[in-house]
Amino acid sequence: MLKTAHGQSQLLTDTYHAAACSARDAMSYEESGVVTAVEVLTAGAYECPLCKRIGNRRLGPNDPRPPFHLGCRCTTVPIV
Ligand SMILES: [Zn+2]
């Protein structure tokens, strides 16, 4: 658990950065015209129970994209 204000602000910054990257990835996948689906890639040994359930699943076009929660380290990989 992060107890310092700096640690909490870093967690927020990392999560917003992950959200921006996820949105950028979704746009580039769509623009590519060859991506048929995306699959969730989790943080391996660092994954939380929620992300462990979601890991390696394919997401539909209207499914939420990572980050799924504050501090989520998941990302997506394109399926062509
Ligand atoms: Zn996650």
PDB file of the backbone (N, CA, C, O) and the ligand in Angstrom, with CONECT records:
HET     ZN  A 101       1
ATOM      1  N   MET A   1       0.846  -1.194   0.000  1.00  0.00           N
ATOM      2  CA  MET A   1       0.000   0.000   0.000  1.00  0.00           C
ATOM      3  C   MET A   1       0.882   1.245   0.000  1.00  0.00           C
ATOM      4  O   MET A   1       1.835   1.347   0.772  1.00  0.00           O
ATOM      5  N   LEU A   2       0.552   2.180  -0.871  1.00  0.00           N
ATOM      6  CA  LEU A   2       1.313   3.422  -0.938  1.00  0.00           C
ATOM      7  C   LEU A   2       0.785   4.390   0.106  1.00  0.00           C
ATOM      8  O   LEU A   2      -0.404   4.707   0.118  1.00  0.00           O
ATOM      9  N   LYS A   3       1.662   4.861   0.981  1.00  0.00           N
ATOM     10  CA  LYS A   3       1.222   5.703   2.079  1.00  0.00           C
ATOM     11  C   LYS A   3       1.591   7.158   1.896  1.00  0.00           C
ATOM     12  O   LYS A   3       1.052   8.013   2.598  1.00  0.00           O
ATOM     13  N   THR A   4       2.476   7.466   0.995  1.00  0.00           N
ATOM     14  CA  THR A   4       2.896   8.855   0.845  1.00  0.00           C
ATOM     15  C   THR A   4       2.080   9.547  -0.238  1.00  0.00           C
ATOM     16  O   THR A   4       1.545   8.908  -1.144  1.00  0.00           O
ATOM     17  N   ALA A   5       1.997  10.873  -0.119  1.00  0.00           N
ATOM     18  CA  ALA A   5       1.294  11.644  -1.147  1.00  0.00           C
ATOM     19  C   ALA A   5       1.984  11.467  -2.489  1.00  0.00           C
ATOM     20  O   ALA A   5       1.326  11.393  -3.526  1.00  0.00           O
ATOM     21  N   HIS A   6       3.308  11.400  -2.470  1.00  0.00           N
ATOM     22  CA  HIS A   6       4.043  11.203  -3.719  1.00  0.00           C
ATOM     23  C   HIS A   6       3.695   9.849  -4.331  1.00  0.00           C
ATOM     24  O   HIS A   6       3.495   9.746  -5.541  1.00  0.00           O
ATOM     25  N   GLY A   7       3.624   8.814  -3.502  1.00  0.00           N
ATOM     26  CA  GLY A   7       3.287   7.487  -3.998  1.00  0.00           C
ATOM     27  C   GLY A   7       1.887   7.435  -4.576  1.00  0.00           C
ATOM     28  O   GLY A   7       1.655   6.792  -5.600  1.00  0.00           O
ATOM     29  N   GLN A   8       0.946   8.118  -3.917  1.00  0.00           N
ATOM     30  CA  GLN A   8      -0.434   8.137  -4.413  1.00  0.00           C
ATOM     31  C   GLN A   8      -0.540   8.921  -5.712  1.00  0.00           C
ATOM     32  O   GLN A   8      -1.258   8.517  -6.627  1.00  0.00           O
ATOM     33  N   SER A   9       0.175  10.046  -5.798  1.00  0.00           N
ATOM     34  CA  SER A   9       0.121  10.820  -7.036  1.00  0.00           C
ATOM     35  C   SER A   9       0.798  10.057  -8.173  1.00  0.00           C
ATOM     36  O   SER A   9       0.380  10.158  -9.327  1.00  0.00           O
ATOM     37  N   GLN A  10       1.834   9.300  -7.854  1.00  0.00           N
ATOM     38  CA  GLN A  10       2.481   8.487  -8.887  1.00  0.00           C
ATOM     39  C   GLN A  10       1.536   7.402  -9.387  1.00  0.00           C
ATOM     40  O   GLN A  10       1.494   7.110 -10.582  1.00  0.00           O
ATOM     41  N   LEU A  11       0.778   6.806  -8.469  1.00  0.00           N
ATOM     42  CA  LEU A  11      -0.191   5.781  -8.838  1.00  0.00           C
ATOM     43  C   LEU A  11      -1.259   6.357  -9.769  1.00  0.00           C
ATOM     44  O   LEU A  11      -1.632   5.731 -10.761  1.00  0.00           O
ATOM     45  N   LEU A  12      -1.743   7.549  -9.440  1.00  0.00           N
ATOM     46  CA  LEU A  12      -2.729   8.211 -10.304  1.00  0.00           C
ATOM     47  C   LEU A  12      -2.130   8.517 -11.667  1.00  0.00           C
ATOM     48  O   LEU A  12      -2.749   8.269 -12.702  1.00  0.00           O
ATOM     49  N   THR A  13      -0.919   9.058 -11.657  1.00  0.00           N
ATOM     50  CA  THR A  13      -0.250   9.396 -12.914  1.00  0.00           C
ATOM     51  C   THR A  13      -0.056   8.152 -13.773  1.00  0.00           C
ATOM     52  O   THR A  13      -0.314   8.182 -14.977  1.00  0.00           O
ATOM     53  N   ASP A  14       0.388   7.081 -13.176  1.00  0.00           N
ATOM     54  CA  ASP A  14       0.599   5.835 -13.922  1.00  0.00           C
ATOM     55  C   ASP A  14      -0.716   5.313 -14.506  1.00  0.00           C
ATOM     56  O   ASP A  14      -0.748   4.823 -15.634  1.00  0.00           O
ATOM     57  N   THR A  15      -1.793   5.421 -13.735  1.00  0.00           N
ATOM     58  CA  THR A  15      -3.086   4.923 -14.208  1.00  0.00           C
ATOM     59  C   THR A  15      -3.623   5.781 -15.354  1.00  0.00           C
ATOM     60  O   THR A  15      -4.150   5.250 -16.331  1.00  0.00           O
ATOM     61  N   TYR A  16      -3.491   7.108 -15.238  1.00  0.00           N
ATOM     62  CA  TYR A  16      -3.918   7.975 -16.345  1.00  0.00           C
ATOM     63  C   TYR A  16      -3.065   7.737 -17.581  1.00  0.00           C
ATOM     64  O   TYR A  16      -3.576   7.762 -18.701  1.00  0.00           O
ATOM     65  N   HIS A  17      -1.792   7.511 -17.393  1.00  0.00           N
ATOM     66  CA  HIS A  17      -0.909   7.222 -18.519  1.00  0.00           C
ATOM     67  C   HIS A  17      -1.337   5.919 -19.199  1.00  0.00           C
ATOM     68  O   HIS A  17      -1.380   5.835 -20.427  1.00  0.00           O
ATOM     69  N   ALA A  18      -1.648   4.919 -18.399  1.00  0.00           N
ATOM     70  CA  ALA A  18      -2.099   3.635 -18.949  1.00  0.00           C
ATOM     71  C   ALA A  18      -3.399   3.807 -19.734  1.00  0.00           C
ATOM     72  O   ALA A  18      -3.584   3.188 -20.782  1.00  0.00           O
ATOM     73  N   ALA A  19      -4.307   4.659 -19.215  1.00  0.00           N
ATOM     74  CA  ALA A  19      -5.575   4.896 -19.916  1.00  0.00           C
ATOM     75  C   ALA A  19      -5.327   5.593 -21.254  1.00  0.00           C
ATOM     76  O   ALA A  19      -5.955   5.255 -22.257  1.00  0.00           O
ATOM     77  N   ALA A  20      -4.423   6.552 -21.271  1.00  0.00           N
ATOM     78  CA  ALA A  20      -4.105   7.251 -22.522  1.00  0.00           C
ATOM     79  C   ALA A  20      -3.480   6.293 -23.528  1.00  0.00           C
ATOM     80  O   ALA A  20      -3.817   6.331 -24.711  1.00  0.00           O
ATOM     81  N   CYS A  21      -2.580   5.444 -23.072  1.00  0.00           N
ATOM     82  CA  CYS A  21      -1.944   4.474 -23.966  1.00  0.00           C
ATOM     83  C   CYS A  21      -2.969   3.473 -24.496  1.00  0.00           C
ATOM     84  O   CYS A  21      -2.917   3.086 -25.663  1.00  0.00           O
ATOM     85  N   SER A  22      -3.894   3.058 -23.640  1.00  0.00           N
ATOM     86  CA  SER A  22      -4.921   2.111 -24.056  1.00  0.00           C
ATOM     87  C   SER A  22      -5.815   2.728 -25.132  1.00  0.00           C
ATOM     88  O   SER A  22      -6.170   2.065 -26.106  1.00  0.00           O
ATOM     89  N   ALA A  23      -6.174   3.998 -24.950  1.00  0.00           N
ATOM     90  CA  ALA A  23      -7.003   4.684 -25.949  1.00  0.00           C
ATOM     91  C   ALA A  23      -6.247   4.837 -27.263  1.00  0.00           C
ATOM     92  O   ALA A  23      -6.822   4.661 -28.337  1.00  0.00           O
ATOM     93  N   ARG A  24      -4.964   5.162 -27.180  1.00  0.00           N
ATOM     94  CA  ARG A  24      -4.142   5.278 -28.391  1.00  0.00           C
ATOM     95  C   ARG A  24      -4.057   3.929 -29.098  1.00  0.00           C
ATOM     96  O   ARG A  24      -4.187   3.861 -30.321  1.00  0.00           O
ATOM     97  N   ASP A  25      -3.842   2.862 -28.344  1.00  0.00           N
ATOM     98  CA  ASP A  25      -3.761   1.533 -28.944  1.00  0.00           C
ATOM     99  C   ASP A  25      -5.065   1.161 -29.641  1.00  0.00           C
ATOM    100  O   ASP A  25      -5.049   0.629 -30.751  1.00  0.00           O
ATOM    101  N   ALA A  26      -6.198   1.443 -28.988  1.00  0.00           N
ATOM    102  CA  ALA A  26      -7.497   1.113 -29.577  1.00  0.00           C
ATOM    103  C   ALA A  26      -7.689   1.838 -30.904  1.00  0.00           C
ATOM    104  O   ALA A  26      -8.189   1.261 -31.870  1.00  0.00           O
ATOM    105  N   MET A  27      -7.284   3.121 -30.944  1.00  0.00           N
ATOM    106  CA  MET A  27      -7.410   3.880 -32.188  1.00  0.00           C
ATOM    107  C   MET A  27      -6.528   3.303 -33.283  1.00  0.00           C
ATOM    108  O   MET A  27      -6.969   3.160 -34.424  1.00  0.00           O
ATOM    109  N   SER A  28      -5.290   2.973 -32.949  1.00  0.00           N
ATOM    110  CA  SER A  28      -4.380   2.459 -33.979  1.00  0.00           C
ATOM    111  C   SER A  28      -4.804   1.072 -34.451  1.00  0.00           C
ATOM    112  O   SER A  28      -4.625   0.736 -35.621  1.00  0.00           O
ATOM    113  N   TYR A  29      -5.367   0.258 -33.546  1.00  0.00           N
ATOM    114  CA  TYR A  29      -5.859  -1.059 -33.965  1.00  0.00           C
ATOM    115  C   TYR A  29      -6.999  -0.883 -34.963  1.00  0.00           C
ATOM    116  O   TYR A  29      -7.053  -1.566 -35.987  1.00  0.00           O
ATOM    117  N   GLU A  30      -7.911   0.041 -34.653  1.00  0.00           N
ATOM    118  CA  GLU A  30      -9.054   0.259 -35.541  1.00  0.00           C
ATOM    119  C   GLU A  30      -8.605   0.801 -36.893  1.00  0.00           C
ATOM    120  O   GLU A  30      -9.084   0.362 -37.938  1.00  0.00           O
ATOM    121  N   GLU A  31      -7.678   1.759 -36.862  1.00  0.00           N
ATOM    122  CA  GLU A  31      -7.201   2.354 -38.115  1.00  0.00           C
ATOM    123  C   GLU A  31      -6.417   1.371 -38.973  1.00  0.00           C
ATOM    124  O   GLU A  31      -6.343   1.537 -40.191  1.00  0.00           O
ATOM    125  N   SER A  32      -5.829   0.348 -38.352  1.00  0.00           N
ATOM    126  CA  SER A  32      -5.015  -0.605 -39.110  1.00  0.00           C
ATOM    127  C   SER A  32      -5.860  -1.391 -40.105  1.00  0.00           C
ATOM    128  O   SER A  32      -5.389  -1.755 -41.182  1.00  0.00           O
ATOM    129  N   GLY A  33      -7.113  -1.649 -39.735  1.00  0.00           N
ATOM    130  CA  GLY A  33      -7.985  -2.411 -40.620  1.00  0.00           C
ATOM    131  C   GLY A  33      -7.710  -3.907 -40.624  1.00  0.00           C
ATOM    132  O   GLY A  33      -8.408  -4.651 -41.312  1.00  0.00           O
ATOM    133  N   VAL A  34      -6.719  -4.366 -39.879  1.00  0.00           N
ATOM    134  CA  VAL A  34      -6.394  -5.795 -39.879  1.00  0.00           C
ATOM    135  C   VAL A  34      -6.578  -6.446 -38.509  1.00  0.00           C
ATOM    136  O   VAL A  34      -6.511  -7.669 -38.383  1.00  0.00           O
ATOM    137  N   VAL A  35      -6.809  -5.630 -37.493  1.00  0.00           N
ATOM    138  CA  VAL A  35      -6.979  -6.182 -36.152  1.00  0.00           C
ATOM    139  C   VAL A  35      -8.419  -6.642 -35.989  1.00  0.00           C
ATOM    140  O   VAL A  35      -9.354  -5.855 -36.138  1.00  0.00           O
ATOM    141  N   THR A  36      -8.591  -7.927 -35.682  1.00  0.00           N
ATOM    142  CA  THR A  36      -9.942  -8.481 -35.573  1.00  0.00           C
ATOM    143  C   THR A  36     -10.436  -8.542 -34.133  1.00  0.00           C
ATOM    144  O   THR A  36     -11.643  -8.599 -33.896  1.00  0.00           O
ATOM    145  N   ALA A  37      -9.525  -8.530 -33.175  1.00  0.00           N
ATOM    146  CA  ALA A  37      -9.891  -8.590 -31.759  1.00  0.00           C
ATOM    147  C   ALA A  37      -8.691  -8.150 -30.941  1.00  0.00           C
ATOM    148  O   ALA A  37      -7.587  -8.003 -31.466  1.00  0.00           O
ATOM    149  N   VAL A  38      -8.914  -7.944 -29.659  1.00  0.00           N
ATOM    150  CA  VAL A  38      -7.790  -7.691 -28.755  1.00  0.00           C
ATOM    151  C   VAL A  38      -7.889  -8.658 -27.587  1.00  0.00           C
ATOM    152  O   VAL A  38      -8.976  -9.077 -27.191  1.00  0.00           O
ATOM    153  N   GLU A  39      -6.749  -8.993 -27.058  1.00  0.00           N
ATOM    154  CA  GLU A  39      -6.682  -9.910 -25.934  1.00  0.00           C
ATOM    155  C   GLU A  39      -6.011  -9.197 -24.769  1.00  0.00           C
ATOM    156  O   GLU A  39      -5.080  -8.416 -24.965  1.00  0.00           O
ATOM    157  N   VAL A  40      -6.487  -9.470 -23.551  1.00  0.00           N
ATOM    158  CA  VAL A  40      -5.933  -8.820 -22.371  1.00  0.00           C
ATOM    159  C   VAL A  40      -4.656  -9.529 -21.943  1.00  0.00           C
ATOM    160  O   VAL A  40      -4.624 -10.751 -21.795  1.00  0.00           O
ATOM    161  N   LEU A  41      -3.613  -8.745 -21.749  1.00  0.00           N
ATOM    162  CA  LEU A  41      -2.345  -9.244 -21.239  1.00  0.00           C
ATOM    163  C   LEU A  41      -2.165  -8.667 -19.845  1.00  0.00           C
ATOM    164  O   LEU A  41      -2.160  -7.447 -19.676  1.00  0.00           O
ATOM    165  N   THR A  42      -2.017  -9.528 -18.845  1.00  0.00           N
ATOM    166  CA  THR A  42      -1.909  -9.061 -17.462  1.00  0.00           C
ATOM    167  C   THR A  42      -0.451  -8.934 -17.045  1.00  0.00           C
ATOM    168  O   THR A  42       0.465  -9.209 -17.820  1.00  0.00           O
ATOM    169  N   ALA A  43      -0.263  -8.511 -15.803  1.00  0.00           N
ATOM    170  CA  ALA A  43       1.085  -8.248 -15.291  1.00  0.00           C
ATOM    171  C   ALA A  43       1.726  -9.481 -14.684  1.00  0.00           C
ATOM    172  O   ALA A  43       2.608  -9.355 -13.834  1.00  0.00           O
ATOM    173  N   GLY A  44       1.315 -10.652 -15.089  1.00  0.00           N
ATOM    174  CA  GLY A  44       1.947 -11.880 -14.628  1.00  0.00           C
ATOM    175  C   GLY A  44       1.886 -12.042 -13.119  1.00  0.00           C
ATOM    176  O   GLY A  44       0.799 -12.065 -12.543  1.00  0.00           O
ATOM    177  N   ALA A  45       3.028 -12.154 -12.477  1.00  0.00           N
ATOM    178  CA  ALA A  45       3.090 -12.391 -11.035  1.00  0.00           C
ATOM    179  C   ALA A  45       2.506 -11.236 -10.229  1.00  0.00           C
ATOM    180  O   ALA A  45       2.168 -11.415  -9.059  1.00  0.00           O
ATOM    181  N   TYR A  46       2.382 -10.050 -10.833  1.00  0.00           N
ATOM    182  CA  TYR A  46       1.889  -8.872 -10.130  1.00  0.00           C
ATOM    183  C   TYR A  46       0.399  -8.621 -10.358  1.00  0.00           C
ATOM    184  O   TYR A  46      -0.128  -7.612  -9.890  1.00  0.00           O
ATOM    185  N   GLU A  47      -0.283  -9.507 -11.059  1.00  0.00           N
ATOM    186  CA  GLU A  47      -1.685  -9.259 -11.383  1.00  0.00           C
ATOM    187  C   GLU A  47      -2.555  -9.391 -10.127  1.00  0.00           C
ATOM    188  O   GLU A  47      -2.284 -10.207  -9.245  1.00  0.00           O
ATOM    189  N   CYS A  48      -3.590  -8.581 -10.073  1.00  0.00           N
ATOM    190  CA  CYS A  48      -4.523  -8.649  -8.951  1.00  0.00           C
ATOM    191  C   CYS A  48      -5.584  -9.714  -9.279  1.00  0.00           C
ATOM    192  O   CYS A  48      -5.668 -10.157 -10.424  1.00  0.00           O
ATOM    193  N   PRO A  49      -6.400 -10.132  -8.287  1.00  0.00           N
ATOM    194  CA  PRO A  49      -7.408 -11.172  -8.544  1.00  0.00           C
ATOM    195  C   PRO A  49      -8.375 -10.805  -9.671  1.00  0.00           C
ATOM    196  O   PRO A  49      -8.760 -11.668 -10.460  1.00  0.00           O
ATOM    197  N   LEU A  50      -8.768  -9.534  -9.752  1.00  0.00           N
ATOM    198  CA  LEU A  50      -9.668  -9.108 -10.828  1.00  0.00           C
ATOM    199  C   LEU A  50      -9.014  -9.324 -12.187  1.00  0.00           C
ATOM    200  O   LEU A  50      -9.613  -9.916 -13.085  1.00  0.00           O
ATOM    201  N   CYS A  51      -7.811  -8.853 -12.328  1.00  0.00           N
ATOM    202  CA  CYS A  51      -7.139  -8.968 -13.620  1.00  0.00           C
ATOM    203  C   CYS A  51      -6.795 -10.416 -13.951  1.00  0.00           C
ATOM    204  O   CYS A  51      -6.741 -10.790 -15.123  1.00  0.00           O
ATOM    205  N   LYS A  52      -6.563 -11.228 -12.929  1.00  0.00           N
ATOM    206  CA  LYS A  52      -6.283 -12.640 -13.169  1.00  0.00           C
ATOM    207  C   LYS A  52      -7.473 -13.305 -13.863  1.00  0.00           C
ATOM    208  O   LYS A  52      -7.287 -14.161 -14.728  1.00  0.00           O
ATOM    209  N   ARG A  53      -8.702 -12.913 -13.486  1.00  0.00           N
ATOM    210  CA  ARG A  53      -9.901 -13.477 -14.123  1.00  0.00           C
ATOM    211  C   ARG A  53     -10.057 -12.994 -15.566  1.00  0.00           C
ATOM    212  O   ARG A  53     -10.599 -13.708 -16.410  1.00  0.00           O
ATOM    213  N   ILE A  54      -9.583 -11.793 -15.839  1.00  0.00           N
ATOM    214  CA  ILE A  54      -9.756 -11.191 -17.160  1.00  0.00           C
ATOM    215  C   ILE A  54      -8.638 -11.587 -18.115  1.00  0.00           C
ATOM    216  O   ILE A  54      -8.823 -11.565 -19.332  1.00  0.00           O
ATOM    217  N   GLY A  55      -7.487 -11.947 -17.573  1.00  0.00           N
ATOM    218  CA  GLY A  55      -6.313 -12.207 -18.385  1.00  0.00           C
ATOM    219  C   GLY A  55      -6.537 -13.225 -19.483  1.00  0.00           C
ATOM    220  O   GLY A  55      -7.228 -14.227 -19.301  1.00  0.00           O
ATOM    221  N   ASN A  56      -5.934 -12.944 -20.628  1.00  0.00           N
ATOM    222  CA  ASN A  56      -5.966 -13.803 -21.815  1.00  0.00           C
ATOM    223  C   ASN A  56      -7.350 -13.925 -22.439  1.00  0.00           C
ATOM    224  O   ASN A  56      -7.566 -14.786 -23.292  1.00  0.00           O
ATOM    225  N   ARG A  57      -8.282 -13.084 -22.032  1.00  0.00           N
ATOM    226  CA  ARG A  57      -9.596 -13.103 -22.682  1.00  0.00           C
ATOM    227  C   ARG A  57      -9.604 -12.161 -23.872  1.00  0.00           C
ATOM    228  O   ARG A  57      -8.927 -11.133 -23.888  1.00  0.00           O
ATOM    229  N   ARG A  58     -10.374 -12.537 -24.844  1.00  0.00           N
ATOM    230  CA  ARG A  58     -10.571 -11.637 -25.982  1.00  0.00           C
ATOM    231  C   ARG A  58     -11.692 -10.677 -25.654  1.00  0.00           C
ATOM    232  O   ARG A  58     -12.708 -11.060 -25.075  1.00  0.00           O
ATOM    233  N   LEU A  59     -11.500  -9.432 -26.029  1.00  0.00           N
ATOM    234  CA  LEU A  59     -12.485  -8.397 -25.764  1.00  0.00           C
ATOM    235  C   LEU A  59     -13.218  -8.040 -27.039  1.00  0.00           C
ATOM    236  O   LEU A  59     -12.630  -7.998 -28.120  1.00  0.00           O
ATOM    237  N   GLY A  60     -14.501  -7.785 -26.902  1.00  0.00           N
ATOM    238  CA  GLY A  60     -15.291  -7.310 -28.014  1.00  0.00           C
ATOM    239  C   GLY A  60     -15.102  -5.819 -28.190  1.00  0.00           C
ATOM    240  O   GLY A  60     -14.492  -5.159 -27.350  1.00  0.00           O
ATOM    241  N   PRO A  61     -15.629  -5.287 -29.292  1.00  0.00           N
ATOM    242  CA  PRO A  61     -15.419  -3.864 -29.582  1.00  0.00           C
ATOM    243  C   PRO A  61     -16.010  -2.926 -28.528  1.00  0.00           C
ATOM    244  O   PRO A  61     -15.526  -1.805 -28.370  1.00  0.00           O
ATOM    245  N   ASN A  62     -17.020  -3.349 -27.823  1.00  0.00           N
ATOM    246  CA  ASN A  62     -17.646  -2.475 -26.826  1.00  0.00           C
ATOM    247  C   ASN A  62     -17.244  -2.808 -25.392  1.00  0.00           C
ATOM    248  O   ASN A  62     -17.735  -2.180 -24.454  1.00  0.00           O
ATOM    249  N   ASP A  63     -16.373  -3.772 -25.212  1.00  0.00           N
ATOM    250  CA  ASP A  63     -15.914  -4.114 -23.867  1.00  0.00           C
ATOM    251  C   ASP A  63     -14.964  -3.032 -23.347  1.00  0.00           C
ATOM    252  O   ASP A  63     -14.256  -2.395 -24.127  1.00  0.00           O
ATOM    253  N   PRO A  64     -14.954  -2.831 -22.032  1.00  0.00           N
ATOM    254  CA  PRO A  64     -13.998  -1.874 -21.468  1.00  0.00           C
ATOM    255  C   PRO A  64     -12.568  -2.337 -21.707  1.00  0.00           C
ATOM    256  O   PRO A  64     -12.285  -3.532 -21.788  1.00  0.00           O
ATOM    257  N   ARG A  65     -11.693  -1.379 -21.814  1.00  0.00           N
ATOM    258  CA  ARG A  65     -10.271  -1.646 -22.018  1.00  0.00           C
ATOM    259  C   ARG A  65      -9.509  -1.285 -20.749  1.00  0.00           C
ATOM    260  O   ARG A  65      -9.981  -0.472 -19.955  1.00  0.00           O
ATOM    261  N   PRO A  66      -8.328  -1.882 -20.550  1.00  0.00           N
ATOM    262  CA  PRO A  66      -7.529  -1.518 -19.393  1.00  0.00           C
ATOM    263  C   PRO A  66      -7.120  -0.030 -19.444  1.00  0.00           C
ATOM    264  O   PRO A  66      -7.055   0.559 -20.523  1.00  0.00           O
ATOM    265  N   PRO A  67      -6.859   0.547 -18.321  1.00  0.00           N
ATOM    266  CA  PRO A  67      -6.785  -0.025 -16.992  1.00  0.00           C
ATOM    267  C   PRO A  67      -8.176  -0.258 -16.409  1.00  0.00           C
ATOM    268  O   PRO A  67      -9.080   0.563 -16.566  1.00  0.00           O
ATOM    269  N   PHE A  68      -8.325  -1.392 -15.737  1.00  0.00           N
ATOM    270  CA  PHE A  68      -9.612  -1.758 -15.173  1.00  0.00           C
ATOM    271  C   PHE A  68      -9.813  -1.210 -13.767  1.00  0.00           C
ATOM    272  O   PHE A  68     -10.926  -1.221 -13.243  1.00  0.00           O
ATOM    273  N   HIS A  69      -8.738  -0.733 -13.163  1.00  0.00           N
ATOM    274  CA  HIS A  69      -8.804  -0.180 -11.810  1.00  0.00           C
ATOM    275  C   HIS A  69      -7.554   0.649 -11.582  1.00  0.00           C
ATOM    276  O   HIS A  69      -6.618   0.611 -12.381  1.00  0.00           O
ATOM    277  N   LEU A  70      -7.542   1.386 -10.507  1.00  0.00           N
ATOM    278  CA  LEU A  70      -6.377   2.189 -10.147  1.00  0.00           C
ATOM    279  C   LEU A  70      -5.163   1.272  -9.974  1.00  0.00           C
ATOM    280  O   LEU A  70      -5.206   0.306  -9.212  1.00  0.00           O
ATOM    281  N   GLY A  71      -4.111   1.580 -10.671  1.00  0.00           N
ATOM    282  CA  GLY A  71      -2.894   0.786 -10.566  1.00  0.00           C
ATOM    283  C   GLY A  71      -2.868  -0.446 -11.444  1.00  0.00           C
ATOM    284  O   GLY A  71      -1.923  -1.232 -11.375  1.00  0.00           O
ATOM    285  N   CYS A  72      -3.883  -0.631 -12.266  1.00  0.00           N
ATOM    286  CA  CYS A  72      -3.935  -1.788 -13.161  1.00  0.00           C
ATOM    287  C   CYS A  72      -2.746  -1.747 -14.114  1.00  0.00           C
ATOM    288  O   CYS A  72      -2.415  -0.699 -14.671  1.00  0.00           O
ATOM    289  N   ARG A  73      -2.115  -2.891 -14.291  1.00  0.00           N
ATOM    290  CA  ARG A  73      -0.940  -2.972 -15.158  1.00  0.00           C
ATOM    291  C   ARG A  73      -1.234  -3.773 -16.423  1.00  0.00           C
ATOM    292  O   ARG A  73      -0.311  -4.160 -17.140  1.00  0.00           O
ATOM    293  N   CYS A  74      -2.494  -4.021 -16.697  1.00  0.00           N
ATOM    294  CA  CYS A  74      -2.883  -4.776 -17.895  1.00  0.00           C
ATOM    295  C   CYS A  74      -2.721  -3.930 -19.148  1.00  0.00           C
ATOM    296  O   CYS A  74      -2.691  -2.700 -19.099  1.00  0.00           O
ATOM    297  N   THR A  75      -2.621  -4.615 -20.251  1.00  0.00           N
ATOM    298  CA  THR A  75      -2.621  -3.971 -21.543  1.00  0.00           C
ATOM    299  C   THR A  75      -3.344  -4.905 -22.522  1.00  0.00           C
ATOM    300  O   THR A  75      -3.800  -5.981 -22.134  1.00  0.00           O
ATOM    301  N   THR A  76      -3.442  -4.506 -23.749  1.00  0.00           N
ATOM    302  CA  THR A  76      -4.054  -5.365 -24.749  1.00  0.00           C
ATOM    303  C   THR A  76      -3.046  -5.671 -25.836  1.00  0.00           C
ATOM    304  O   THR A  76      -2.126  -4.896 -26.098  1.00  0.00           O
ATOM    305  N   VAL A  77      -3.239  -6.811 -26.459  1.00  0.00           N
ATOM    306  CA  VAL A  77      -2.422  -7.168 -27.625  1.00  0.00           C
ATOM    307  C   VAL A  77      -3.387  -7.412 -28.781  1.00  0.00           C
ATOM    308  O   VAL A  77      -4.453  -7.999 -28.594  1.00  0.00           O
ATOM    309  N   PRO A  78      -3.012  -6.961 -29.973  1.00  0.00           N
ATOM    310  CA  PRO A  78      -3.909  -7.111 -31.122  1.00  0.00           C
ATOM    311  C   PRO A  78      -3.904  -8.542 -31.652  1.00  0.00           C
ATOM    312  O   PRO A  78      -2.881  -9.226 -31.625  1.00  0.00           O
ATOM    313  N   ILE A  79      -5.045  -8.970 -32.124  1.00  0.00           N
ATOM    314  CA  ILE A  79      -5.177 -10.262 -32.816  1.00  0.00           C
ATOM    315  C   ILE A  79      -5.475  -9.934 -34.276  1.00  0.00           C
ATOM    316  O   ILE A  79      -6.451  -9.245 -34.568  1.00  0.00           O
ATOM    317  N   VAL A  80      -4.647 -10.420 -35.187  1.00  0.00           N
ATOM    318  CA  VAL A  80      -4.858 -10.128 -36.616  1.00  0.00           C
ATOM    319  C   VAL A  80      -5.274 -11.379 -37.361  1.00  0.00           C
ATOM    320  O   VAL A  80      -5.496 -11.333 -38.570  1.00  0.00           O
TER     321      VAL A  80
HETATM  322 ZN    ZN A 101      -5.169  -5.131 -14.637  1.00  0.00          ZN2+
END
